[in-house]
Amino acid sequence: MANIRQLDKRRKSVKNIRKITRTMELIATGRYKKAMDRAAAATDYTKRITAIVQDLAQSGTEVSHPLLSAHATTDTVDMLVLTANRGLCGGYNGAVVRAATARRAEIKKQVEAGEISVSGKRGISALRYAGIPIEKTYTEFDDKPSFSAVAKIADELIERYITGKIDRVDVAYTRFVSSSKQVAVVETLLPFSNLEISTTDADSKAGDKVEGSGVNNDYEFLPSASAILEEVVPASFRVRLFKCFLDAAVSEQIARMIAMKSATENAGDIIKSLSRRYNRARQSKITQEIMEIIGGVEALG
C-alpha cells in the first residue's frame, strides 16, 4: 500500500511545479506579444529595402556594390547561429543546432568552413559539446534584440566579405512563418546574388509580393549611384540580419509558451492521478482502522 504521507508530499511538489510552469507560460505569452509587435513593425521595411536591392542588382547599372556580386569562387563560408540563452522551450534550440551542424558538414565537404559565431548560451554549449570550434559568442540578445548591437555584427561580416576573407555568410535561426509554424532554417544573407526573401502569413494577408518591388528598373541616382548604393546595400544587410534576430526571438517565446503550457497540463494530470491514489490509500487506512476497532470490541465482549 502506498504511503499516504509520501503521496501527499509528492502531490504538493507537483502543485508547486505547476504554479511555476503556469507563471512561465504567462510570462512567455507577454514576451511573445511584444516580440511579435517588433517583428511585425520591421517586416514591411525589411521587405521594401530588400526589394529595392534586388531591383538594383538586376537593373544593369554600371555602378555596383561589392555586396551585390558573388566572388569568383566560394572557398570560405562564415556561419552565425542564433539560439536562446535559456532552455525550457521544447525543441527550439535543438532544431537550430541540428540545422547548423548539418549545413556545416555540407560546407566542409565542398569548401573550407570559415568562422562560426553563436548567439545564445544553449547553442554555445551544444556546439562546444559536439567539438565544433566557435570563434565568437554573444549572450546579450534575449527577447528584445538591439538593432545597434546587431548592426555591429553585420558590419564585421560586411568587412570580412568585402576584404575577401569570406565568400559567403549563412545564418542558422528559426524563421517565424506564423503563430502556429516556425521553421529552423539556414539562410544565405551574403552575397545578395543568392538573395531569398521569405514570406509569412501576415505578408500574404497583406497581399504584398516580395519578389522585387515590381517597378521599372530604370533608376535615376541623386547625388550619385555610388553614394546611394554605399548606404542602401549595407543597410539592407543590417536590416535583414536584424529581422533574423527578431524572428528568432518571437519563435523562442512561442516555443517556450507551448512547452510550459504542455508542462502545466501534464502536471495537472499527475495531480489528478496522485489525488486518486491518495484518496484510495486514505480510504483503505480508515477502513483498516475501523476493522481493528471492531475486532477489539468483539474481543472485549
N, C-alpha and C positions, 0 to 999 in steps of 0.2 A: 504493500500500500504506500502511495506517495506521501511524503512528509508534508503535512499541512503548512507548517511554518516555511519550508523551502519554497513551496508553490506560491505562497503569498508574497514572499520576498522577491521571487522571480517576476511575479506579475507587477509588482511596484516598480521594479527596474525597467521592465518593458514599457510601462506607462511613462516613466521619465524620459526614456529614449524617444517615445512617440511625441512628447512635447517638444523635444529638441528638433526632430525631423520636421515637424509641422512648422516650427518657427523658421527653420532654414528654408522651407518651401515658400513661406510668405515673403521672406527677405529676397529670395531669388526672383519671385514674381515681381516685386517692386523694382529690383535692379533691371530685370528684363524689359519692363516698360520704358524705363529711362534710356537704356541702351538702344532699344528699338527706335525711339524717337530720334536719337542722334544718328543712327544708321540711315533712317528714312530721310532725314534732313540732308545728308551727304549724297544720297543716291542720285538725285537729279543733276547735281553739279558734276558728279563723277561721270555720269553718262554723257553729259554735254561736252565737257572738256576732252573726254576720250574720243568722242565722235569727231571733234574738231581736229585732233591729232591724226586720226585716221584719214580724214579728208586731205590734210596737209601732206601726209605720207604718200597719198595717191594722186596729188594734184599735178605732179610733173614739174614743179617749180625748180629752178636751177639751184636756188639756195636750199641747203638741207641742214639737218642737225645730226650729230653722231648717234643719238639715241634712236633715230628713225631708221637707221640702216644696220643690218646684221653684219657681223665680222665675216671675213672670208672663210674662216674655219671656226668650229666650236670646239675648243680644246679644254677650257676651264669653265666650270659652272658653279656659281655660288648658290647656296640654298638658305632660306630663312624659314624657320619652323615656329609656328605660333601655337602655343599650348597655354594651359592655365597654371596659376600659382598654387591652386588647391585642388583636392580631389573631391570625392562625393558628388560626381557629376556623370555617373554611368560610364559609358564607353567613349566619352568625348576625347579625352587625352590619348587613349589607346588608338583610336581610329586615325588621328593626325600623325602619331608616331609611326604607325604601320604604313601609312601613305608616304611619309618622308623616307623611311628606310627602303621601301620598295623602289622609289624613284632614284635614290642614291645608288642602289645596287644596279639599276638600269643604266645610270650615268657611268659608273665605273667600268662597265663592260665596253663602253664606246669611247669615252674621253676621260681626262683627268678630273677627278672631283675636286672642286675648289673648297672654299671655307664654308663651314656650316655654323650659322648663328641661330640661337634658340631663345625664344621668349617664353617664360613660364618655368617655374621650378619643377613641375611634373615632367615636362619634356626634357629638361636638362638631366634629371636623374635617370630617366628611361634610356636616353641615348648614351649616357655615360655607362650605364649598366650593360648596354649592348656593345660597348667597346668602340663606339664611334667618336672620333675626336671632335671637340667643339671649340671653335675659335673665339666666339663672343657670346655672352649670355646677357639677357635682360630680364629683370624681375620687377620692374617698376610699373608694368602695364597690368591693369586689372579690368574692371567693368567700365572704366572711363579713360580710355587711352588718350593721351595728349597729342595733338597734331604736331606741336613743336618738337616733341620727343621723337615721333615717328619720322618727321622731316629730316632729323639728323641722321637717322639710319638710312633713309632714302638718298641723302646727299653722299654718304660714304659709298653706297652701291653705285651711284651715278659716276663718281670719280673713278672707281675701280674699273667700270665698264669703258669710260671714255679713254682712260690711260692704257687700255688693252690688257689689264691684269686678269680680267674675266671676259667671257664671251656670252654669258647668259646668266640671268637671275631667275630662280624659281622660288616660289613661296608656297609652303605647305600650311594650310589652315582649314577651318571649317566654314564652307560657304553657306551663307544664310539664303535659303530659297523661299521658305515660308515658315510660319509658326509651327507647322507640322512636318517640315522637311529641312534638314541641314545635312550637308554632304562634305565629308573630308576630301579635299582635292589638293593637287599640286599644280599651281598655275604659273606660267611663264610671264613675267612682267617686263623683262628686257631680253632682247630688243623689241621695239614696237612693231617690227615686221611680223612677229608672232602674236600680235595683239588679238586677244579673245575677250569679248565682253559678255559677262553672264547676265541672264535675265532672272527676275524674280516675279512672283505672283503679283506683287504690288506694281511692278513695272508693266506687266501685261494688262492689268486692270486699267492703268492709265492710258493704254493704247499707244504707247510710245514704242518706236523701233530703235534698236541700239546699233544696228549695222550702219554706222556713219550717220551724218546729220541729214542726208538727203537733199542737200543744197548743191548749187553749182560749184564745181571745184575751181573756178576762176577767182583767184584772190587778189586783192589789192592791198599791199602791205604799207602801213604808215606807222612809224617813220621809215622802217626798212624791214625786209623779210628776216634778215639775220637777227635783228633786235627782238622781233616778235617771237620767233622760234626759240630764242635763247631763254625766254620767260615761260612760254606756253608749254613746251615739251617737258622740261624738268618738273613744272608744276603739275602736269598731268600724271607723271610717275609718282610724285609725292602723294597726290590725292588718291590714286588707285591703291597704293600701299596702305594708306590710312584707312581706306574702305575695307581692306582685308582685316585690319585690326578691329574695326567696328563690327564686321561680320562675325569674327571670332568671339568678340565679347558678347554679342547677342546670343550666339549659338551656345556658348558656355552656360549662360544663365538659363536658357531653355532646358539644356541637358540636366542641370542641377535641379531645376524646378520639377522635372519629370521624375528624376531619381528620388528626390525627397518625398514626392507625393506617393510613389510606389512604396518607399520605406515606411511611410506613415500608415498606409493601408495594410501592409504586411504586419506591422506592429499591432494594429487593431485586430487582425485575425488571430495572432498569437495570444493576445489578451483574452479573447473570447474562449480560445481553447484551454488556456490556463484556468480561466474562471470556472469552466465546466469541470475540469479535473479537481479544482479546489473545492467546489461545492459537493462533488461526489465523495471526495475524501472526508470532508467535514460531516456529511450525512452519515457515512459509514462509521465514523468515530462516535457520533452521537448515538447511533443505533447500538453499537457495541457497548457503550457505557450504560444505556438503558437495560440491555440484556444482562449486564453484570449486576445492576441494581436488583432486577427481578430475581436473578439467581440467588443473590444474597438474602433477599426477603424470604424466598422459599426455603433456604437452608436454615434460617432462624425459626421458621414456623415448624 
